């Protein structure tokens, strides 16, 4: 399924002198070779007080992503991850992104996504950049994927029969889809082995079914 590329203007309002001084030279981060276990979508969320920046994203209207980060490095990682989705032309819904140094702030998990009553999403990340891309992929999935595309992905590119699996997350088509997206949006090709099939050709096929394009690292 093809997606339309959009031009996104990002304006950052930094609410902390620490973040201002630390974000002066933003450089994209790498996805890292070691992949942490991604997690399924949760239905509850907490919002601890953190250093805050507000990112206004203009794309066919005004959408706002609020980023709550503990460090300048975490904030840079979020900007990098959002930029990877923008480069791939994958539009994200309205988000509040919370980055944490302690997994206790992610309920002991590496990360999770929770829907809000206003139609937006809260994303909490306590893992590596792959985990952040994975959770953003869940948000993109909920915002963009059609049932026809999900069915095609399950049929052609996933060793799963359902999109969700509450008992075994690694057997959920939606979890494999999020891993495929995260795999395709990294700076370089990595070996994703948490969900199947994870051979190179199957991952390429899955990414094309979901996005209509090729991984960013392959195009680069």
N, C-alpha and C positions, 0 to 999 in steps of 0.2 A: 504494500500500500504506500503510495507516494504521499509525502507531506510537503507543504509549501514552505520554503525558506522565508524568514522574516528578518527585517533589519531592526535591531534592538538597541535603543539608546539607554545607557545605564548611568544614573546619577546617584552618587553615594553621599549621604549625610552622616558624618561620623560624630558620635556623641561622647567620645572619650579621647583625651590627649594621648593615651597609650595607643589606641587604635590608629589615631592620626599619624603618630610618629612611626608606627610599625608598618603601615600600609603604603608608604611612599613609593616603593618599587615593587609592584605586583609581578610575580613570575608564576606561570602555570606549574602545578605540581604533577608528579608522576603517579601512576596508579599502583606501583609497587608489585612485586612478584608474589607475595604471600597474601592470600585472600581469606578474609575472615568470614565466618558463617553469617549470611544475610538472614533477615528475620521477616516474618509475615506481618501484614498490616494489623495494627492494634486499633481499638475503638476508644481508648482513653488517652489523655495527655496531661502533662504538667508543664508549666512554663516558669522555670526558675529565673531570677533576675541575673542578667549578664551584661557585658559590654554590648552596646546596641548600635547597629547601623541600619539605615533604611535604604533599600534599593528600589527605585522607581523604574519599572520596565515598560516602555511604550511599544505596543505591538497590537495594531488594530484596536486601539483604545488604551486605557491605562490600567495596568495591573501592578500591584505592589507586593514585593517580597521583602519581609522583615528578617534580618539576620541577627541572631543573638549569639555572640561569640565570646569566649574567654580570652583568646589570644589573637594577635594579628595574624599568626600563621593559620589558625583555624578560619579566620575571615577570608584570607587569601585562597584557601582550599575551596571554600564555598563559591567564591567568584570564579575560580577556575572551572568548577563543576558546572555552574550555570552557563558559563561560556561554551562548554563542550556541547550542551544541549542546543544552545543558540546556533552554533556553527553547523550542527547536524540538521537544523531546521525542525527540531522537536519542541513544540510549544508546551510549556508547563502551566499549570493552574496557579492561582494565588496561593502563596506559601508563607509560613513562618518557619524559619529554619533555626534550630537550636543546636549548637555544637558544644560538647562536653568533654572534659578530660577524665571523668570518673564514670565508669559503666553503671554505677548505681543510679545516675541521673537518666539512664536509658532502661531502667527496670532490670538491670543486670544483662541487658542485651547489647549487641553491637550497634543497633539502630532500629527505629521503627517509624511508621507513618500513621497518622491518625486524622480522620476527617472531622471537620468542624460543622456546627449547625449552620454557619453562614455560607457554606459551600466551599470554603477554602480548606487547606490542609496544614497540619503541624508536623514537621519532620524533626526528629531528634537523632543526632549522630554521635556515637561514641567510638566509632571504628576508623578504619583507614579510608582513603579516598575512594577505593572501590565500593565500600559500603555506602558512602554518600551518593555515588552514582547509582547504585542499586536502589536505594530508597527514593531518589528522584525519579528513577524509572517507574517505580510503582505509581507515583503521582502522575507521571505522563500517561501511563497505561489507563488510569482512571479518568483522565481528562480527554484522551484521544482515541484509544483503540476501539474498533467496532467489534461486535460479536462475530461477524464473518471473518475478520482478521484473526481473532483469538481462535476460532475453530480451525482455520487453516494452519495456524502455528501448532496447535495441538496435534493435528493430523500429520503434518509434514516434518516438524522440527523439534518435537518434544517427546520424551518418554513419560508422558502423563496423559490421563484421560479427563481430568478436570482442571479448571483454572485455579481453584483454591483447594487446599487440603489441610484442615486444621490439625490433624494428627501427625502428619509427616510432611513438613514444609518442603522438603527436597523432592517430593513427588507432585508438587503443584506446578501446573503449567505457567501460572503467573510468576512464580519464583524463578523458573528457568528463563522466562522472558526478561525479567529484571536483570538477571545475570548476563544474558545475551546483550542487552543494551549497555550495561556497564562495561562489558568486555569490548564492545565496539567503540565506546567513547573515550577510552583511555589514551594516553600518549603513545603507548606501544602495546604490541600484542602480548598477552599473558596467557597462562594455562589456567582456565577456569574448570575446576573438577567437582564442584559442589552439586551441580544438577546436570542431568543428561538429556541428550547426547552432547558430549563436550569435545568431540573431535573437530578439527579445524573446518572441514567442509560443512558439517552440520551447523556449526555456529555461524558461519557465513550465510548459509541458507536462512537460518532463523532471523538474523539481523535484517536481511533483505525483505523477508515476509513482513516483519514488524514495521520497518521504516521506509522500504522502497529504495534504500541506498546501500552504500558500503561503509565499513568501519572507518572512522576518521584516521586511524593510524595507517590503514592501507592506502587511503587517498594521499596521505602525507608522504 
